[in-house]
Structure formats: C-alpha cells, structure tokens
Amino acid sequence: MTAPLRLLCLPRPLRALTASVCAALTAFGLVACDPGRSGGLSAMAVSYTTDRAGTRALEEEGVRVHWLSCSARLNSATRASPSARAAAGVDCEGETGDGARITITGTVTQEIGGRCVHGDLTAKSDGRRVFRAYVLGDCNAPLPTTTRTPWSFPPAPGAGGAPRPTVTVTVTVTETRTSAG
C-alpha cells in the first residue's frame, strides 16, 4: 500500500492565499472611493502597479517571492494644492520562499497604466538591499487588457478540459511537495 502524497506547510499557503483574496476584494471595493488626484495619481493604481512590477523585479534579481503586498498613500501637499507635484508614499511587505522578510519602500511620482511607476524605490530582502529603482516595470509594454469572464463553478472531478473561472490575485505562492517512498 502506498502512502498518500502530503503537502507540507499547508497552513502558511492557505493564510497567504486568504490574505491575498481579502486584499484583492478590498482593493476592488475601494477603487470607486479613490479617484485620481492632481497629476493623475491614484493610491490604488500606485499600490497595484508597484506590487506587480516589484514582484517581477525581485524575481529577476534572484529573490524567490512567496508573497508581496503593497500600500500607497497620496501626500498631503497633493490634496491641498493643485500646483503641488503629485506623489505617493509606498510601503510593501512580503516574504521569500524561505521565510525572509521583503520590503519595498519609497515615493512614486507617476504611474503609467498598470505597466510601470516612476519615483525612488528601494527593495530589501532579509535586510540586504536588492535594488534601488527610479523606474519599476516596463513602461513600453502593451496596456493590460481587461477581459471579464463570468464566474462559474469549477468542473466536477474527472471533467478534464472543462473551462475554469478567471481569477486575478497578485500574490506568488511557492509549494513544496514530497512523496513517501
């Protein structure tokens, strides 16, 4: 009789997935409450784009990102005076595949359609500086498409190539499997 395949660290991925889904639902709920301010900056757009571009940049530098979550806040000068240069403070926290802490902090002065952010951002992993960037992402990439697919229930077991629901969550989860021999 063979032993069943067990997934290690099941609680951690479930916690990360649950937190990511809650954050995504909150983010989508707040989009209507966060109109763009002067300079076209939106805290929601800045945090989303920094999260996506930051994850890609960290992985290109060899950091295995387990999860990353970013938040942004528009500076008070942007709200008080239309002539002030728009800027948003960004704070990202996350974890590597081996449990080390990840941070991305700094200021964003421009966000371009979900593709890139301009500003001054520093990423650290386990206290070591990974990069300092003035542009994060690919500003020349094609605009992201917004395709809406109606949600449906997952296919029944054994349904093979049945269509799956389309879900977008900005989190990277690494899973380790072992088998008993």
C-alpha positions in Angstrom: 0.0 0.0 0.0 1.4 3.4 -0.9 1.4 6.4 1.4 -0.7 9.4 0.2 1.1 12.5 -1.1 1.1 15.2 1.6 1.6 18.9 1.2 4.0 20.4 3.7 3.3 23.8 5.3 -0.4 23.7 4.3 -1.4 26.4 6.8 1.0 29.0 5.6 -0.1 28.9 1.9 -3.7 29.0 3.0 -3.1 32.0 5.2 -1.3 33.8 2.3 -4.0 32.9 -0.2 -6.8 34.0 2.2 -5.0 37.3 2.9 -4.4 37.9 -0.8 -8.0 37.2 -1.7 -9.2 39.6 1.1 -6.8 42.3 0.0 -7.9 41.9 -3.6 -11.6 42.1 -2.7 -10.9 45.2 -0.5 -8.8 46.8 -3.3 -11.6 46.3 -5.9 -14.2 47.6 -3.4 -12.1 50.8 -2.8 -11.4 51.6 -6.4 -14.6 53.7 -6.7 -13.7 55.6 -3.5 -10.2 56.5 -4.7 -10.5 58.9 -7.7 -7.3 60.1 -9.3 -5.9 63.3 -7.7 -3.8 66.0 -9.4 -1.2 64.6 -11.6 -3.4 61.5 -12.3 -2.1 59.6 -9.3 -4.3 57.1 -7.5 -3.2 55.3 -4.4 -4.9 52.2 -5.6 -3.2 52.2 -9.0 0.2 53.0 -7.4 0.0 50.1 -4.9 -1.2 47.6 -7.5 1.4 48.5 -10.1 4.2 48.6 -7.6 3.2 45.2 -6.3 3.2 43.6 -9.7 6.4 45.4 -11.0 8.2 44.9 -7.7 7.5 41.2 -7.7 8.9 40.8 -11.2 11.9 42.9 -10.4 12.7 41.0 -7.3 12.4 37.7 -9.1 14.7 38.9 -11.9 17.3 39.7 -9.1 17.0 36.0 -7.9 14.7 36.6 -4.9 12.0 33.9 -4.7 8.9 35.9 -3.7 6.4 33.9 -1.7 4.0 36.9 -1.3 4.2 40.6 -1.5 1.5 43.2 -0.5 1.8 47.0 -1.2 0.0 50.0 0.1 0.3 53.7 -1.1 -0.8 57.0 0.3 -1.0 60.3 -1.5 1.0 63.0 0.1 -1.0 65.8 1.8 0.5 68.5 -0.5 -1.1 66.8 -3.5 -4.5 67.1 -1.9 -4.1 70.6 -0.6 -2.7 72.4 -3.6 -3.4 71.7 -7.3 0.0 73.1 -8.2 1.9 70.7 -5.9 3.7 67.8 -7.6 1.7 64.6 -7.1 3.5 61.9 -5.1 2.6 58.8 -3.2 4.5 57.1 -0.4 4.7 53.3 -1.0 5.3 50.6 1.6 5.4 46.9 0.5 5.9 44.0 2.8 6.3 40.3 1.9 8.2 37.1 2.4 10.6 35.0 0.3 10.2 31.3 -0.3 12.5 30.5 2.6 10.7 32.9 5.1 13.0 36.0 4.8 11.3 39.4 5.0 10.9 41.5 1.9 10.3 45.3 1.8 9.9 47.9 -0.9 9.7 51.5 0.2 9.9 54.9 -1.4 8.0 57.6 -3.3 6.1 57.3 -6.6 5.6 60.4 -8.7 4.0 58.8 -11.8 2.1 55.6 -12.5 1.6 54.5 -16.2 -1.5 52.4 -16.9 -0.6 49.4 -14.7 2.7 48.9 -16.5 5.3 50.9 -14.5 5.9 53.5 -11.8 8.4 56.4 -11.7 9.9 57.6 -8.4 12.5 56.5 -6.0 12.0 52.9 -4.6 14.3 50.7 -2.6 13.8 46.9 -2.2 15.4 44.9 0.6 15.3 41.1 1.2 16.4 39.9 4.7 17.9 43.4 5.4 20.1 43.4 2.3 19.4 45.9 -0.4 18.4 44.1 -3.6 17.8 47.2 -5.8 17.1 50.9 -5.9 14.9 51.9 -8.9 13.7 55.2 -10.4 11.5 53.3 -12.9 9.9 50.0 -11.9 8.2 47.9 -14.6 8.1 48.1 -18.4 6.6 51.5 -19.4 6.6 50.4 -23.1 4.6 47.2 -22.5 1.2 47.0 -24.2 -1.7 48.1 -22.0 -3.1 45.3 -19.9 -6.4 44.0 -21.3 -9.4 44.0 -19.1 -11.4 40.9 -20.1 -14.3 40.0 -17.9 -15.3 36.4 -17.8 -18.4 35.4 -15.9 -17.6 33.3 -12.9 -18.7 29.7 -12.9 -18.4 26.7 -10.6 -15.2 24.6 -11.0 -15.7 21.5 -13.1 -16.7 18.3 -11.4 -13.8 15.8 -10.7 -12.8 14.0 -13.9 -14.3 16.7 -16.1 -10.9 17.1 -17.9 -10.7 20.2 -20.0 -13.8 22.0 -18.7 -13.5 25.8 -18.6 -12.2 27.3 -15.3 -13.1 30.6 -13.8 -10.8 33.5 -14.4 -9.3 35.0 -11.2 -6.6 37.6 -10.8 -4.7 37.7 -7.5 -1.4 39.5 -7.1 0.4 37.0 -4.9 3.2 34.5 -5.6 3.0 31.2 -3.7 5.7 28.5 -3.8 4.6 25.0 -3.0 6.9 22.1 -1.9 5.7 18.5 -2.5 7.3 15.4 -1.1 6.4 11.8 -1.5 6.8 9.0 0.9 8.9 6.2 -0.6 
